[in-house]
Amino acid sequence: MDPNAEALQPSPADEAAALDAELFYDLLVGEMAASQGDATNAIALLMDAARQSQSQQLYQRAAEIALQSRSGQQAFIVANEWQTNFPQSRDANRYLLQILLRLNRISESQEPLSREVAWTNNAAKPATYLAVAQLYSRATDKALAAAVVEQALQPDLQNPDLAPAAWATIGHMRINANQKDLALQALAHAYAQGPRNGATALLALELMETGMPSAEAMAQDYMRDKPAPTIQMAYARVLMGQNRWDDAQNQLTLLLKANPDMVDAWMAQANIYAQNGKWRKAQQAMQRVENIAQDISNEAQRSYVLSQAYLLGGRIALQAKDYALALQWLDKIPDSEALLNVQSLKAQALAKQGKLAQGRALIRATPARNDAEAMQKRQAEVALLRENNAPQEAYLLQLTLHEQLPNDPDIAYETAILAERAGKVDAMENILRDLIAKHPTHHHGLNALGYSYADRGIRLPEAKSLIESALQLAPDDPFITDSLAWVEFRMGNSSKALELLEKAYAQREDVEIAAHLGEVLWSMGNKERARAVWRQALERDADNETLRATLNRLQVRP
């Protein structure tokens, strides 16, 4: 053995220095590669450095570069190795979970999700459940996503303190997957373990909104004893959305008795007064909102609440046909806030006073910072023309939007509706048929074409088929039910038409549905009830075209 061999061996300090130098080289070159857009080499070098140093920070950096370069598979490889080498690392687990969801590998996400839930302390779990539902909201297979989450939450479903919120999360995901029966089962589980739990009540309200009335009893149970104001407010909003004005009013009365300065409740109260034509009370409620908002200490919040109040005050004044008052409310809003929305309402107030040209000029003068805002301006002008007896101009302007974006289904639908109002029936039919060919599940298009035929008394079998197809796609839509009733009436099936119209009107007390219901009742000899329905509709909107045309055609004065 060479006597100098031992002296030639590197010391531990020399080996560490060499390793540090190699790591430094990998890191430097890796970051240089990343800065030059060479993600593949950057990730490889950082991964090599991470393995040598057993550094979680380097694994995280490699994963970030992979995500930034939109290389989902590389990001998964990095996160998977990171989690394997550091099985107790919550950061590694979270990266792995989020990357799997980005890759839509839903079934593989159950294990990291289970770990994340298990590592969360019980006090933070309700918030975690909400985050989980948000994480999985973009999954293409929403039923699978709900099943994976339910499996991951199994331990918490056995915990009485956690079960209501956990089941509510599962129920929410089942609703998103259009599995309302399973969502109702989840609600039953949540209610069994937490009838007074806010999460249970919120799931019940969500199911009510989807057309599951049996869920309401569980929501009402929660409301009986000191409900959280925000949840009681949510219940009132659901009731308003179902046109159950008296029930909503009862909830708001209780809510404001316990919370006299609750701005949201006063604004909802103003809406209900307006719905019932109690304009003075509506404006008094809005004045109360303004007074309360003035005392909000946070400047940004105060400004936001006041702007919302002024907008609503303007809308209510427009409904009341007090156009000068509408402008007074709207003029209080700073120019920088919701400018197009405000200017559109001001334009409506001017147009209703016979100043349509000034209203159009106001909208056109509103600055547009990009193409999207320019589109919104044109749509606002179309709406102004449509609502102020200028159907020809509205149609021609809308047609320019349709020509610009011929494949946009919503623009096509609106163009067709305006074509009919402008007397361009052939154009309306052509646009709707093209829309249905391109978007066969566009239920509004199917319904519009079917209703147009029914209203004109032509092609009634085809009209019925179109409307029935629309109703299959949107079974809870009262307007489509109304259309089906109208075609049944045109085909001579008055009893069936009445049954459908009663159902539609119970769902939504809309003026046009009321016009049809009254006509069917009138034709069947029930003139007293027909007049009552029409009178109620006239109180809501005395200027509705369909209602007025019906009464004039039948020569009726309710």
Buried (B, 14 or more C-beta within 10 A) or exposed (E): EEEEEEEEEEEEEEEEEEEEEBBEEBBEBBBEBBEEEBBEBBBBBBBBBBEBBEBBEBBBBBBBBBBEBEBBEBBBBBBBBBBEBBEEBEBBBBBBBBBBBBBBEBEBBBBBBBBBBEEBEEEEBBEBBBEBBEBBEEBEEBBBBBBBBBEBBEEBBEEEBBBBBBBBBBBBBBBBBEBBEBBBBBBBBBBEBBEBBBBBBBBBBBBBBEEBEEBBEBBEBBBEEEBEBEBBBBBBBBBBEBBBBEBBBEBBEBBBEEBEBBBBBBBBBBBBBBBBBBBEBBBBBBBBBBEBBEEBEEEEEBBBBBBBBBBBBBBBBBBBEBBEBBBBBBEBBEEEBBBBBBBBBBBBBBBBBEBBEEBBEBBBEBEBEEEEEEBBBBBBBBBBBBEBEBBEBBBBBBBEBBEEEEEBBEBBBBBBBBBBBBEBEEBBBEBBEBBBEEBEEBBBBBBBBBBBBBBEEEBBEBBBBBBBBBBEBBEEBBBBBBBBBBBBBBBEBBEBBBBBBBBBBEBBBBBBBBBBBBBBBBBBEBEEEBBBBBEBBBEBBEEBEBBBEBBEEEEBEB
